[in-house]
């Protein structure tokens, strides 16, 4: 009798079971790695968006001019104010210098603002520093998934205040602090 050199059915089933187990572990490991990669990309995008928002806000505040504005309702607005010329809206509005590199409307002073609304931060842009009665404010979402946005203003007596609304009487604050809760 010759010795047969083949796998029995039992040995083949055991080998298949081991291979299936190893494949399941490998698949689960790959799935966890892909989920981690996706979460890292999402967090990276979030931090990038936050850095872009803070840089834009910083540029706007650094370019602030000491020029009051006239709102669409005809009221005098401070050069920098915690009251927006919109119904029931608080945030920050300011008059800023235009971009000096342009020879068009972007070179003129601009009225911009920031507000928190429905879980996002909007950057507001008025068509001119002194708005007409039917001036449309352009709101551009700049940051999503936000819980709260707040501002504080440092006055001449080195006291922090939550509001800075009076036009020319107060001038500009010494500092503006922004608090953002994600």
C-alpha positions as CSV (number, residue, x, y, z in Angstrom):
1,X,0.0,0.0,0.0
2,X,1.2,3.4,-0.9
3,X,0.9,6.3,1.5
4,X,-1.5,8.9,0.2
5,X,-0.3,12.6,0.5
6,X,-3.5,14.7,0.4
7,X,-5.5,16.7,2.8
8,X,-8.5,15.1,4.5
9,X,-11.8,17.0,4.5
10,X,-11.5,17.8,8.2
11,X,-8.0,19.3,7.7
12,X,-9.3,21.4,4.8
13,X,-12.3,22.7,6.9
14,X,-10.0,23.6,9.8
15,X,-7.6,25.5,7.4
16,X,-10.6,27.4,5.9
17,X,-11.9,28.3,9.4
18,X,-8.4,29.6,10.4
19,X,-8.2,31.6,7.2
20,X,-11.7,33.1,7.7
21,X,-10.8,34.1,11.3
22,X,-7.6,35.8,10.1
23,X,-9.5,37.6,7.3
24,X,-12.1,38.9,9.8
25,X,-9.4,40.3,12.1
26,X,-7.6,41.9,9.2
27,X,-10.9,43.4,7.9
28,X,-11.8,44.8,11.3
29,X,-8.3,46.3,11.6
30,X,-8.5,47.9,8.2
31,X,-12.0,49.3,9.0
32,X,-10.7,50.9,12.3
33,X,-7.7,52.3,10.5
34,X,-10.0,53.9,7.8
35,X,-12.4,55.3,10.4
36,X,-9.4,56.8,12.3
37,X,-8.1,58.4,9.1
38,X,-11.5,59.9,8.3
39,X,-11.7,61.3,11.8
40,X,-8.3,62.8,11.5
41,X,-9.1,64.4,8.2
42,X,-12.3,65.8,9.7
43,X,-10.5,67.2,12.7
44,X,-7.8,68.6,10.4
45,X,-10.4,70.4,8.2
46,X,-12.1,71.8,11.4
47,X,-8.8,73.2,12.7
48,X,-7.9,74.6,9.3
49,X,-11.3,76.3,9.1
50,X,-10.9,77.7,12.6
51,X,-7.4,79.1,11.8
52,X,-8.7,80.7,8.6
53,X,-11.6,82.3,10.5
54,X,-9.3,83.7,13.2
55,X,-6.9,85.0,10.6
56,X,-9.7,86.8,8.7
57,X,-11.1,88.2,11.9
58,X,-7.7,89.5,12.9
59,X,-7.1,91.1,9.5
60,X,-10.5,92.9,9.8
61,X,-9.8,94.2,13.3
62,X,-6.2,95.3,12.4
63,X,-7.5,97.2,9.5
64,X,-10.2,99.0,11.6
65,X,-10.6,102.7,10.9
66,X,-11.8,105.3,13.3
67,X,-14.7,106.3,11.1
68,X,-18.3,106.1,12.3
69,X,-21.0,104.9,9.9
70,X,-24.6,105.6,9.2
71,X,-26.9,102.6,9.3
72,X,-29.8,101.7,7.0
73,X,-32.2,103.1,9.6
74,X,-30.3,106.5,9.6
75,X,-28.8,106.0,13.0
76,X,-25.1,106.8,13.8
77,X,-23.0,103.7,14.4
78,X,-19.7,103.6,16.0
79,X,-16.6,102.8,14.0
80,X,-16.5,99.6,16.0
81,X,-19.7,98.4,17.7
82,X,-21.2,95.4,19.4
83,X,-24.6,96.2,17.9
84,X,-25.3,95.3,14.3
85,X,-27.7,97.4,12.3
86,X,-29.9,94.4,11.9
87,X,-33.1,93.5,13.9
88,X,-32.2,91.6,17.1
89,X,-28.6,90.9,16.2
90,X,-25.5,91.3,18.3
91,X,-22.0,90.6,17.3
92,X,-19.3,92.9,16.1
93,X,-19.4,95.5,13.3
94,X,-16.6,97.7,12.2
95,X,-15.4,100.1,9.5
96,X,-12.2,98.8,8.0
97,X,-9.8,100.0,5.4
98,X,-10.2,98.6,1.9
99,X,-7.6,96.6,0.1
100,X,-4.9,99.1,-1.2
101,X,-3.9,96.7,-4.0
102,X,-7.2,97.3,-5.9
103,X,-8.2,100.2,-8.0
104,X,-11.9,99.5,-7.7
105,X,-14.7,99.3,-5.0
106,X,-12.5,97.0,-2.9
107,X,-10.1,99.8,-2.2
108,X,-12.7,102.0,-0.5
109,X,-13.4,101.7,3.3
110,X,-15.8,98.8,4.1
111,X,-18.3,98.1,6.8
112,X,-18.0,94.4,7.9
113,X,-19.3,92.5,10.9
114,X,-19.6,89.1,12.5
115,X,-22.6,87.4,14.1
116,X,-23.6,84.1,15.6
117,X,-26.7,82.6,14.1
118,X,-28.1,79.0,14.1
119,X,-24.9,77.3,15.0
120,X,-22.6,79.1,12.6
121,X,-20.7,82.4,12.4
122,X,-21.5,84.7,9.5
123,X,-19.2,87.4,8.2
124,X,-21.4,90.4,7.2
125,X,-20.5,92.9,4.5
126,X,-22.5,96.1,3.8
127,X,-22.4,97.6,0.3
128,X,-21.0,100.9,1.7
129,X,-19.9,102.3,5.0
130,X,-22.9,104.6,5.1
131,X,-25.8,102.3,4.2
132,X,-28.8,103.4,2.3
133,X,-32.4,102.6,3.4
134,X,-32.6,99.5,1.2
135,X,-29.1,98.3,1.6
136,X,-28.8,94.6,1.6
137,X,-26.3,93.0,3.9
138,X,-24.4,90.1,2.5
139,X,-23.9,87.3,5.0
140,X,-21.3,84.7,4.3
141,X,-21.0,81.6,6.6
142,X,-17.3,81.4,7.7
143,X,-17.5,78.8,10.5
144,X,-19.9,75.9,11.1
145,X,-20.8,73.9,14.3
146,X,-20.3,76.7,16.8
147,X,-22.1,76.8,20.1
148,X,-21.4,80.4,21.1
149,X,-19.6,83.6,19.9
150,X,-19.0,86.5,22.2
151,X,-17.0,89.7,22.3
152,X,-15.5,91.9,25.1
153,X,-14.1,95.3,24.8
154,X,-11.4,97.0,26.9
155,X,-12.2,100.6,27.6
156,X,-9.9,103.5,28.5
157,X,-10.2,102.7,32.2
158,X,-8.9,99.2,31.6
159,X,-12.3,97.6,32.3
160,X,-13.7,94.8,30.2
161,X,-17.2,95.6,28.8
162,X,-19.7,93.3,27.0
163,X,-21.1,96.0,24.8
164,X,-19.6,98.8,22.8
165,X,-22.5,100.5,21.1
166,X,-22.4,104.2,21.3
167,X,-21.0,106.0,18.2
168,X,-18.5,108.7,18.5
169,X,-18.6,109.2,22.3
170,X,-16.6,106.1,23.1
171,X,-14.1,106.0,20.3
172,X,-12.4,102.7,19.7
173,X,-11.7,100.2,22.5
174,X,-8.1,99.4,23.5
175,X,-8.6,95.7,22.7
176,X,-11.2,93.3,21.5
177,X,-11.5,89.8,22.9
178,X,-13.3,87.1,21.0
179,X,-14.6,84.0,22.7
180,X,-15.6,81.1,20.5
181,X,-17.2,77.9,21.9
182,X,-17.1,75.0,19.5
